[in-house]
Amino acid sequence: MKTSRPFILLIALLICLSSCTSNGYDKRFEYSGNEKRYEIRGKVLGIDKANRTVDISHEEIKDLMPAMTMPFVLKDQWPFDVLKRGSVINATLIVDGPRSWLEDVVITEESSDTGSTNEVTAAEPAVGDEVPDFTLVNQDNKKISINDYRGKTLLLTFIYTRCPIPEYCTLMSNNFAKIQQELQKDRPLYEKTHLLSVSIDPEYDTPQVLRSYGASHTGNFSEERFSSWEFAGGTKNEVRKIAQYFGLTYFGEGDQIIHGLRTAVIGPDGKVYKMYRENKWTPEEILTDVRKVNGN
């Protein structure tokens, strides 16, 4: 039997009121004083409670972006107790520099799909597993393979150049840029390490696009030779194979891609040393991993 909308609104309000008094303070959602606010309305397509994100197919956000589908971080935990795939959500989008999140959430309709929250989990390699010799195409339109980096510590992450969320692909690339800058201060360690960013949007992210994107992140622009940090794509099948191996799920929605995050540290022996599944890792953490792998 279909639940009435007023009843759902009442339940959502009660959950919100109770959670507002019990949730702890979280500095991730601290205002800088320069934040901007936008009203957002859309339909929930996916829920990732572990990473505190919701994939929303939203209407046009006035003065910010056209209608599209993308993941958003929720400030409060309570919506995850009532959200279902197909729920209609209204909220305030806070954009504060490189951070963004949704708050003041109101769930105005309940999904008819009550059997699933659409939370997706995927298999991924365990520490110590040997990474298969996947092949890709880099920013110079050159075929590369994972085994090319045997003997070095390989840092691998997934991005796509049109990603609109600052905490996702842009953050991964900015973090890799910081890692490269720090490695350059330690020449022996720098020469033992290689960075690889793999695009999950290979049809748009051609070698030429990846070269431009990569050079802008290294800061060397036309002088960049990509000797220590490469950007790669390939065929859709090649990219999906390596993404699936590392447990990364993604799907297209218009010009955007709904995706999770995976960053791997692969030892010189070609085996997985550590996996990072979210965006909370810091360059310092991975630099510590690199030093440990190399016995420093």
N, C-alpha and C positions, 0 to 999 in steps of 0.2 A: 504494500500500500504506500502511496506517495506521501511523504511527510510534508506538512504545510510549511510555507515559508516563514510566517511569524514564529512558529515553534522553533525552527532552526535558528532564527535570529536570536531568540531568547536564550537557547542553549549556548550559542556562541558568545553572547554577552556575559552569561554567568561564568563560563570558562575563562573568559578574558579577565573578569573582575577578580576571580580567585587567583589567577596566575600573576596578576599585577602586584599582588601583595607578597607572593612567594618567590618570584624569580630573583636571582641575585644580580648584582650590578656587573655589567660587562663593559670593559673599556673599549671593546671593538666598536661599540655603538655610541661612543662619546662624541658630542658635537664640537666642532672646531670654532664655531661662530660664523663660518663662511659657507655653511651648508645651504643647499637649495632643495626645495620641496616640490614634488609633482604628484598629481593625482593619477592613479593607475587603476584600470579595471580590465579583467581578463578571465580566461578559463584555465584551470589547472590541468596540465597534461602529464605531469610527472612529479613525484615527491621523493626526495632524498633526505630522510630525517637525520641520518648519520652525519651528513655534511651540512645540514640546516638550510637546504636549498629547495626551491620549488620551480619547476618549469611552467611558465605561464604564457599562453597565447593572448597577448594583450592588444587592446585598442590603441589608437594613436595617443601618445603622451604629448600633450600640447607643449610646444617650445622645447622639446627634447628629441623625440624620435618617432618614426612612423610605426604603424602596427606591425608587430613581428612576434616571434616566439623566442624566449630566452630564459635563462635561469636567474633567479633572484634569491638573495639571502634574506631570511626572516629574522627580525630582532627578537621576537618572542617565540617561546616553545609551544605555547598552548594551541596554535592553529594545527600543528601536526597531529593532535588528538582527534580532530574533527574533519580535516581536509580529506577529500577523496578525489580521484581522477574525475574530472568533469565539474568539480565545484567552481562556482563563480566567485571571484575574490575582488574586493575593493580595498585599496590601501594607499598609504602615502609613501612615495619613493623618495628616500633621502640620498642625495648625491653630495658627498663631502670630500672633495679632492679625489684621490684614487679609490676611495671607499664608497660603497653604496649598499643600501638595505631597505627592506620594507617594514613599516610600522603602522600602527593604527589599523590593523587588519580587520575587515568585516567580511564574513562569509554570507552571501546573500541567497545562495541556492545550494542544495545538497545534490550530489551526484546520484544518478540512478544506478551507477555501477558501484554497489556497496561491497562487492566481493574482493576488491583489490585496491591497494593504495598506489599501485604502479611503482613500488620501490624495486629498483633493479640491482641485482648483484651479479657479478661476473667472476669467473675463475681467473686467477692470476698466478704467476709463478711464485714459488716459495724461495726463500733465501737459499742459495746454493745451487739452484737450478741453472743449467747451462742454457744460454739464450740461443735459439736457432739462428742460422745465418740468413736473416731477412735481407732482401735487396730493395733498394730505393734509388731515387734520382736526386742529386743535390742541386744547389743553386747554379752550378756551372753546367747543368744538363749532363752530368757524368754519373754513370752507374756506380753505386757504392753498396757495400754489404757490411753487416755487423762484424764479420770476421776481419775486416780491414783494420779494426781497432784493437785486435788482440795485442796484448803487451802494454796497453794503456788502460787507465780507468776511464770508462765511458759514462758520461752523464747524459741521460736521454729524457726528453720531455715532449709533450704534444701541445700543439698550438694551431691556430689558423689566423691568417692575417686580418680578416674582417671581423674578428671577435669583438663585440661591443662592450663586454664586461671588463672593467679595469682590474678586477680581482682574479680574472681567469688568465687568458692567454697573455695579456699585457704584463701581468705580474710575473708569470713564468719567464717571459723574455727579459724583463727588467732584473729578475733575480739571477738569471744566467749571465747577464751583462756584469753584474756585481761580482759573481764568482770568477768570471774571466779576468776582471780587473785585479782581484786579489791574487789570483794565481800568477799573474804577470810579475808580481813582487817576489815570487819564489820560483826562479827560473827552472831548477831541477824538477819541481813538482808540476810546473806549467807544461813542461815537455812530456810528462808522464800522463797527462790528462787531456781528454777530448770531449767537447760538448756537441750534442746533436739535437736539434729541434725538428720534430716531424710534424708536417701539416696534415690535418685530417680533412682538408678541403683541396685535394690535389688538382681538381679541374680548374679552379680559380687560381690557386697558388702555384702557378707555373714557375719554372726555374728563374725567369726574369723577375717575377713578383717577389719570390723568396730572396733573391739577391738584393733587391731594393729594401725590402723589409729588414733583412739581416744586417745590411750595412748601416741602416739607420740606428739599429740597436747597439752595434759595436761602436758606433760613433766615428768610424773611419771612412764611411761613405765610399767614394770612388776608389779610395786607396785600399779598401778591405780585400784581403786575399783568402779569407776563410780557412786559414791553416789550422786553427785550433777550435773553431766553432762553425759548424756547418748547419745548413737548413735544407731539409729534404722533403720530397713528395714522392711521386711515382704514379703507378696506376691505382685506381680505386681499390682493386683487389690486393695489391701489394701493401697499401697503407692499412686496409682493414685487417689483414693478417697480423701485422705487428701490433696494431692497437688491441686486437682481441687477445693476443698473447699476454699483454700486460694488463688485461682486465678493463680496458677502456671501452665504454659503450658510447655511441653517438648516433645521431640521425639528423637528416636535413629537415628544415622547416622554412620554406621560401629561400631567401638569401642567407639565412642564419643556420647555425648548427647547434643543436642541443647536445651538450657533452659533459662528461666528468673531467677529472684531472688525474694524471699519472705521471710521476717522475721517478726514474730508476737510476740507481748507482750500480754499474756493472764493473766488476773487477777486471784486472788485466788478464785473468784466466777465462774471461767470457762468461762468468757466472754471476747471478744476481747477488749483490751485497746488501742492498736495502731498497725498499719500495716506499714511496710517499704517495698517498692517495688523495690528498687534499691540497689546499693552497696555503696552509698554515706554516709550512716549513720555511726556514730562513736560509740565506746563502751561507751563514756561519755554520749551520748544522751540516750542510752538504760538504763544506770545506773540511769540517772535522772528519766526515766519512772518508773523504779523499786521502787525508793524511793517515788515517788508520789503515786503509787499504794498502797504502804504500809504506806502512811500517814506521810512520813518523809520530 
